[in-house]
Amino acid sequence: MRIFHVITLSSVGGAQSVVVNLANAQVMEGNEVWVVSSAGGEAWKALRPEVKVIGIRQLRRSIGWRDGIVLLKLFYLRWKYRPDVVHLHSSKTGALGRLAFSSRKTVYTVHGFDSIRIANRFFLPIEKALKRRCSRIVGVSRYDEKNLVAEGIRKKVTYVYNGIDDKSVVDIEKVNGGIREEMQRIRQKYKKVVMSIARDDRQKKIDLFIETARLLPDYAFVWIGNSDNHAKGENVFLMGQIPLAWQLLEYADVFVLPSNYEGLPMSIIEALAFGRPVVASDVGGISELLDGRNGFAVENDAGVMAAKIRYILDAPERYNAMAQCARQTYLEKFTVVQMVEGYDSIYREIITK
């Protein structure tokens, strides 16, 4: 089978991680796989060498005149390679790809419909206009599927949960030595470490993270990801962007994700795979990840978030039970194998029509 994955950005992110995991698994099954995206990002370094990468220099997140060039290049790629399945990721390439490729061969994954429904509603008329220009529209959670239907995008809609490789085995030596030493110092000074791995942008709520930290001064709060200057307490550590950041979960006791909207966050799935209980904002598909046994989906309130963190950490037996449940949740629902099987069934349905 010839499979095209088309996504806007080549920088590291959740949707890119899905593409990497799918492409690597599919090429191992004997398929020919291409990844088409903007040029020059870091995400595709994790691809197997058999996966072919095509960079489109004019492809970027913002809308502009270059999109006409991108559309022509996608038409050319369709003619040159004649893929059996085209899998579109992200709203920008979801639109351009549905115009360029055959609707009978196209799957479109919406990596968090709230990024359109709440954050960028001006995209919604485009989504509705193009809803018939593909064989399947896939959400990453039941929450996404429900909201797609509620917005009038009813036909050909389903969901497939994101999946990741097992993160329980860590080669911590791959992490920068200075970062390791800093994390060791933090662990020695504080009773417990509460960690978040996220961008500092309008989607994530670093302000809530810092406010929660003030209520729990005995715990270290470590934020890994780009972070601007913030007024922070003594127990808050803004570490900046770190390659292979998930490996630092080795130093965490609890994972926290404060956010305004989400799809199905890869960072939470990584924490579950690591056996770390999670406290996160009750947005998007997060309540489908956290069930009270492995962590909590809560309102965006520092007092509530702090209370749940303390509840998890104050009783060692309870903590160990929740850590075990976290690991089991990953194994039962969110592995790469399960994700690949979900998409393979969709692909097979398309090519046998």
C-alpha positions as CSV (number, residue, x, y, z in Angstrom):
1,M,0.0,0.0,0.0
2,R,1.2,3.5,-0.8
3,I,0.4,5.8,2.1
4,F,0.8,9.6,2.2
5,H,0.8,11.4,5.5
6,V,0.4,15.2,5.0
7,I,0.7,17.6,7.9
8,T,1.4,21.4,8.1
9,L,4.4,21.7,10.4
10,S,7.5,19.6,10.8
11,S,8.3,20.9,14.3
12,V,8.0,18.5,17.3
13,G,4.4,18.2,18.6
14,G,1.5,15.9,19.4
15,A,0.2,15.5,15.9
16,Q,3.7,15.0,14.5
17,S,4.2,12.2,17.1
18,V,1.2,10.5,15.8
19,V,2.5,10.7,12.2
20,V,5.9,9.3,13.3
21,N,4.4,6.4,15.1
22,L,2.0,5.6,12.3
23,A,4.6,5.9,9.5
24,N,7.2,3.8,11.3
25,A,4.7,1.1,12.0
26,Q,3.3,1.1,8.5
27,V,6.7,0.9,6.8
28,M,7.6,-2.0,9.0
29,E,4.5,-3.8,7.7
30,G,5.9,-3.5,4.1
31,N,4.0,-0.4,3.0
32,E,5.5,2.5,1.0
33,V,5.1,5.6,3.2
34,W,5.7,9.3,2.6
35,V,5.5,12.2,5.0
36,V,4.7,15.6,3.4
37,S,5.1,18.7,5.5
38,S,6.9,22.1,5.8
39,A,10.6,21.8,5.5
40,G,13.4,21.8,8.0
41,G,11.7,20.8,11.3
42,E,13.0,18.4,14.0
43,A,10.0,16.0,14.1
44,W,11.1,13.7,11.3
45,K,14.4,12.8,12.9
46,A,12.5,10.0,14.6
47,L,11.3,8.5,11.4
48,R,12.7,5.2,10.1
49,P,15.0,5.6,7.1
50,E,12.6,3.7,4.9
51,V,10.0,6.5,5.3
52,K,10.4,9.1,2.6
53,V,10.1,12.8,3.5
54,I,8.9,15.5,1.1
55,G,9.3,19.1,2.3
56,I,7.2,21.9,0.9
57,R,9.0,25.2,1.6
58,Q,5.9,27.3,1.2
59,L,3.8,25.3,3.6
60,R,3.3,27.1,6.9
61,R,0.5,27.6,9.5
62,S,-0.6,31.1,8.5
63,I,-3.0,31.6,5.6
64,G,-1.6,33.5,2.6
65,W,-0.8,33.6,-1.1
66,R,1.7,30.8,-0.8
67,D,-1.1,28.3,-0.2
68,G,-1.9,28.5,-3.9
69,I,1.7,27.2,-4.6
70,V,1.2,24.5,-1.9
71,L,-2.0,23.4,-3.5
72,L,-0.4,23.0,-6.9
73,K,2.5,21.0,-5.4
74,L,0.0,18.7,-3.7
75,F,-1.8,18.1,-7.1
76,Y,1.6,17.3,-8.6
77,L,2.4,14.8,-5.8
78,R,-1.0,13.2,-6.4
79,W,-0.2,12.8,-10.1
80,K,3.4,11.6,-9.6
81,Y,3.0,9.1,-6.8
82,R,-0.7,8.0,-7.0
83,P,-1.0,7.0,-3.3
84,D,-3.6,4.4,-2.3
85,V,-4.4,6.3,0.9
86,V,-3.8,10.0,1.8
87,H,-3.9,10.7,5.5
88,L,-4.3,14.4,6.4
89,H,-3.4,15.8,9.8
90,S,-4.1,19.4,11.1
91,S,-6.7,21.9,9.8
92,K,-4.5,23.7,7.3
93,T,-3.4,20.6,5.3
94,G,-6.9,19.1,6.1
95,A,-8.3,21.8,3.9
96,L,-5.7,21.9,1.1
97,G,-5.3,18.2,1.0
98,R,-9.1,17.6,0.6
99,L,-9.0,20.0,-2.4
100,A,-6.0,18.3,-4.0
101,F,-6.5,14.6,-3.4
102,S,-9.2,12.1,-4.3
103,S,-12.0,12.2,-1.7
104,R,-12.3,8.4,-2.1
105,K,-8.7,7.8,-0.9
106,T,-8.5,10.5,1.9
107,V,-8.6,10.2,5.7
108,Y,-8.6,13.4,7.7
109,T,-7.6,13.3,11.4
110,V,-8.7,16.3,13.5
111,H,-6.1,16.5,16.3
112,G,-8.4,18.1,18.8
113,F,-11.6,19.6,17.3
114,D,-11.7,22.3,20.1
115,S,-8.7,24.0,18.4
116,I,-11.2,24.8,15.7
117,R,-14.5,24.8,17.6
118,I,-13.3,27.1,20.4
119,A,-10.0,28.7,19.5
120,N,-10.3,29.3,15.7
121,R,-14.0,29.2,14.8
122,F,-13.3,31.1,11.5
123,F,-12.1,27.7,10.2
124,L,-15.5,26.0,11.0
125,P,-17.2,27.1,7.7
126,I,-14.3,25.6,5.8
127,E,-14.6,22.3,7.7
128,K,-18.3,22.2,6.9
129,A,-17.8,23.0,3.3
130,L,-15.2,20.3,2.9
131,K,-16.8,17.6,5.0
132,R,-17.7,15.4,2.0
133,R,-14.3,15.7,0.5
134,C,-12.9,12.7,2.3
135,S,-13.8,9.1,3.1
136,R,-13.4,9.4,6.9
137,I,-13.1,12.2,9.4
138,V,-11.3,11.0,12.5
139,G,-11.3,12.6,15.9
140,V,-8.8,11.5,18.6
141,S,-11.5,11.1,21.2
142,R,-15.2,10.4,21.7
143,Y,-15.4,14.0,22.8
144,D,-14.2,15.1,19.4
145,E,-16.5,12.8,17.5
146,K,-19.5,14.1,19.5
147,N,-18.6,17.7,18.9
148,L,-18.0,17.2,15.1
149,V,-21.5,15.7,14.9
150,A,-23.0,18.5,17.0
151,E,-21.5,21.1,14.6
152,G,-23.2,19.4,11.6
153,I,-20.3,17.2,10.4
154,R,-22.2,14.0,10.9
155,K,-21.3,11.6,8.1
156,K,-18.2,9.4,7.9
157,V,-17.1,10.5,11.4
158,T,-15.3,8.2,13.9
159,Y,-12.5,8.3,16.4
160,V,-9.2,6.6,17.0
161,Y,-7.3,7.1,20.2
162,N,-3.7,8.3,20.0
163,G,-1.0,5.7,20.9
164,I,2.6,5.9,21.8
165,D,5.6,3.6,22.1
166,D,6.3,2.3,25.6
167,K,7.9,5.0,27.6
168,S,8.7,2.9,30.7
169,V,12.3,2.2,29.7
170,V,14.5,5.3,30.0
171,D,18.1,6.0,28.9
172,I,18.5,9.0,31.2
173,E,22.1,9.4,30.0
174,K,20.7,10.8,26.7
175,V,19.4,13.8,28.7
176,N,21.8,16.8,29.0
177,G,24.1,16.3,32.0
178,G,23.4,19.8,33.4
179,I,19.6,19.1,33.3
180,R,20.1,15.8,35.1
181,E,22.1,17.5,37.8
182,E,19.5,20.2,38.2
183,M,16.7,17.7,38.5
184,Q,18.7,15.7,41.1
185,R,19.2,18.9,43.2
186,I,15.4,19.6,43.0
187,R,14.6,16.1,44.1
188,Q,17.0,16.3,47.1
189,K,15.5,19.6,48.2
190,Y,11.8,18.9,47.9
191,K,9.5,16.1,49.2
192,K,7.9,15.5,45.8
193,V,8.2,16.7,42.2
194,V,5.1,17.8,40.2
195,M,5.9,18.1,36.5
196,S,4.4,19.5,33.4
197,I,5.7,19.2,29.8
198,A,4.0,21.8,27.6
199,R,4.4,24.9,25.5
200,D,3.8,28.2,27.1
201,D,1.1,29.6,24.9
202,R,-2.6,30.7,25.0
203,Q,-3.7,27.0,25.0
204,K,-1.7,26.0,28.1
205,K,-2.2,27.7,31.5
206,I,1.2,28.2,33.0
207,D,-0.3,30.9,35.3
208,L,-2.6,28.2,36.9
209,F,0.5,25.9,37.3
210,I,2.3,28.7,39.2
211,E,-0.7,29.5,41.3
212,T,-1.1,25.8,42.2
213,A,2.6,25.7,43.2
214,R,2.1,28.5,45.7
215,L,-0.5,26.4,47.5
216,L,1.9,23.5,47.8
217,P,5.3,25.0,48.9
218,D,6.7,21.6,50.0
219,Y,6.5,20.3,46.5
220,A,8.7,21.3,43.5
221,F,6.8,22.3,40.4
222,V,8.8,21.8,37.2
223,W,7.6,23.1,33.8
224,I,9.5,21.8,30.8
225,G,8.9,23.7,27.5
226,N,9.3,27.2,26.2
227,S,8.4,29.7,28.9
228,D,8.4,33.4,28.9
229,N,9.3,35.4,32.0
230,H,6.8,34.8,34.7
231,A,6.5,35.9,38.3
232,K,7.2,32.5,40.0
233,G,7.6,31.2,43.5
234,E,10.7,29.6,45.0
235,N,9.4,26.1,44.3
236,V,8.7,26.7,40.6
237,F,11.3,25.7,38.0
238,L,10.9,26.8,34.4
239,M,13.3,24.6,32.5
240,G,12.8,25.7,28.9
241,Q,12.7,23.3,25.9
242,I,14.5,20.1,26.4
243,P,15.0,17.3,23.8
244,L,13.5,14.0,24.8
245,A,11.7,15.8,27.6
246,W,9.5,12.8,28.4
247,Q,12.5,11.0,29.8
248,L,12.5,13.5,32.7
249,L,9.3,11.9,33.9
250,E,11.8,9.6,35.7
251,Y,12.2,12.4,38.2
252,A,8.4,13.2,38.5
253,D,5.9,11.9,41.1
254,V,2.8,13.4,39.5
255,F,2.2,14.9,36.1
256,V,0.0,18.0,35.7
257,L,-1.4,19.6,32.5
258,P,-3.4,22.8,33.0
259,S,-5.0,23.8,29.7
260,N,-7.8,25.7,28.0
261,Y,-8.5,23.1,25.4
262,E,-7.1,19.8,24.2
263,G,-7.6,16.9,21.9
264,L,-6.1,13.8,23.5
265,P,-2.7,15.0,24.9
266,M,0.3,12.9,24.1
267,S,2.0,14.2,27.2
268,I,-0.6,12.7,29.5
269,I,-0.4,9.3,27.6
270,E,3.4,9.5,28.1
271,A,2.9,10.0,31.8
272,L,0.5,7.1,32.1
273,A,2.9,4.9,30.2
274,F,5.5,5.9,32.8
275,G,3.2,4.9,35.6
276,R,2.7,8.5,36.8
277,P,-0.7,9.6,38.2
278,V,-2.0,12.7,36.5
279,V,-4.0,15.8,37.4
280,A,-5.2,17.8,34.4
281,S,-7.8,20.3,33.2
282,D,-11.1,18.7,32.4
283,V,-11.1,19.8,28.7
284,G,-11.2,17.9,25.4
285,G,-10.7,14.2,25.7
286,I,-8.8,14.3,29.0
287,S,-11.7,12.7,30.9
288,E,-11.4,9.7,28.6
289,L,-7.8,9.3,29.8
290,L,-8.3,9.9,33.6
291,D,-10.9,8.0,35.6
292,G,-10.2,8.7,39.2
293,R,-8.1,5.6,39.6
294,N,-5.1,6.8,37.6
295,G,-5.6,10.5,38.1
296,F,-8.2,13.3,37.9
297,A,-9.7,15.6,35.3
298,V,-10.6,18.8,37.2
299,E,-11.8,22.3,36.7
300,N,-9.3,25.1,36.1
301,D,-9.0,26.1,39.7
302,A,-5.7,26.2,41.6
303,G,-7.3,25.1,44.9
304,V,-9.0,22.1,43.3
305,M,-5.8,21.1,41.4
306,A,-3.7,21.4,44.6
307,A,-6.1,19.3,46.6
308,K,-6.0,16.5,44.1
309,I,-2.2,16.6,43.9
310,R,-2.0,16.4,47.7
311,Y,-4.6,13.6,47.8
312,I,-2.4,11.5,45.4
313,L,0.9,12.2,47.2
314,D,-0.1,12.1,50.9
315,A,-0.7,8.4,51.1
316,P,2.0,6.1,49.8
317,E,-0.3,3.0,49.3
318,R,-2.8,5.1,47.4
319,Y,-0.1,6.6,45.3
320,N,1.3,3.2,44.4
321,A,-2.1,1.9,43.5
322,M,-2.8,4.9,41.2
323,A,0.6,4.6,39.6
324,Q,-0.2,1.0,38.8
325,C,-3.5,1.9,37.3
326,A,-1.9,4.6,35.2
327,R,0.4,2.1,33.6
328,Q,-2.4,-0.3,33.1
329,T,-4.5,2.3,31.4
330,Y,-1.8,2.9,28.8
331,L,-1.3,-0.8,28.1
332,E,-5.1,-1.4,27.7
333,K,-5.9,1.6,25.4
334,F,-3.1,3.8,24.2
335,T,-0.3,1.8,22.6
336,V,1.0,2.3,19.1
337,V,-0.3,-1.1,18.1
338,Q,-3.9,-0.2,19.1
339,M,-3.7,3.1,17.2
340,V,-2.2,1.5,14.1
341,E,-4.9,-1.2,14.1
342,G,-7.6,1.5,14.3
343,Y,-6.3,3.3,11.3
344,D,-5.5,0.1,9.3
345,S,-9.1,-0.9,9.5
346,I,-10.1,2.5,8.1
347,Y,-7.5,2.3,5.3
348,R,-8.6,-1.3,4.3
349,E,-12.2,-0.1,4.2
350,I,-11.2,2.7,1.8
351,I,-9.1,0.7,-0.6
352,T,-11.6,-2.2,-0.9
353,K,-14.5,0.1,-1.8
